[in-house]
Amino acid sequence: MVLGMYGDRFGGYGNEAPVKVGERYRVKIESLGKGGDGIAKIKGFVIFVPNTQVGDEVEIVINSVKRKFAFAQVI
């Protein structure tokens, strides 16, 4: 399967998301999700970060990785 910047044609990354639980990143919050969580992207992969606002630049740690997105918290 060929993966592009945004995953496969079904919107997922197969077995290899570009992030792993416990990894730390510096990200910029690009938008807000329906629940109010900030949304950042790493290699096009969506990361939900609670308690952030658009434009925030924060250091995060990945808590949970799903097929199409991940959850993180500010550290």
N, C-alpha and C positions, 0 to 999 in steps of 0.2 A: 504494500500500500504506500502511495506517495503522500506525504504530509506537506501541506503548505503552511504559510504563516499562521493561518487560523485553524489548523487541524485538518482532518479528513473531510470528505464531502458530506458526512453526516453530522459535522459539528463537534466531533470528538478528537482526541489525540491517540486513539487506540490504547495501547498499554503503556505509553510513554508520555505523560504530562511533562512540560518543561520545568516543573517545580516539584519538590519533595517535602514531606512533613519535616519540620525542624530547620529547614534552610532559612537564612535571613537575606533580605533584599532591601535596597533603598528604592522607593517608588514614588511616583507622583499620582495623586488621585485625579482621575480624568472626568469622572461623572458620578452620579448617585444612582443606586438601584432603587427599585420600588419600595423596599423596606427601609430606605434611608441610609444604607451602608454605602461607604465610598467604594468606587470601582477603580482598580488599577489594572494594568496589563503587563505581563511579562511574556515577550515573544508572541503577543497576540492572545495569550491565555488569560482569561478573566480571573481576577483575585478580588474577593469581597473583603473590605476592611471596615469594621464598625467604628463609630465615633470619629469619623474623619469628614472633611469637607472638600469640595472641588478646589484644586490648587494646592492642597497640603502636600508637602514632601516629607515622607515619614519612613522610618526603618521598621520593617515588619518581620514577623516569623510566621511561617506557614503552619497552620494547625490541622487542616484537613484538605485532602485532595480528592475531588470527584472527577468524572470523565470529562466534563466540559468546563469546570471552574474549580476554584479553591477558596478556602477561608483562611484569613490571617488575622493577627492582632498586632497593634503597634507596640514596639518595645522601647 
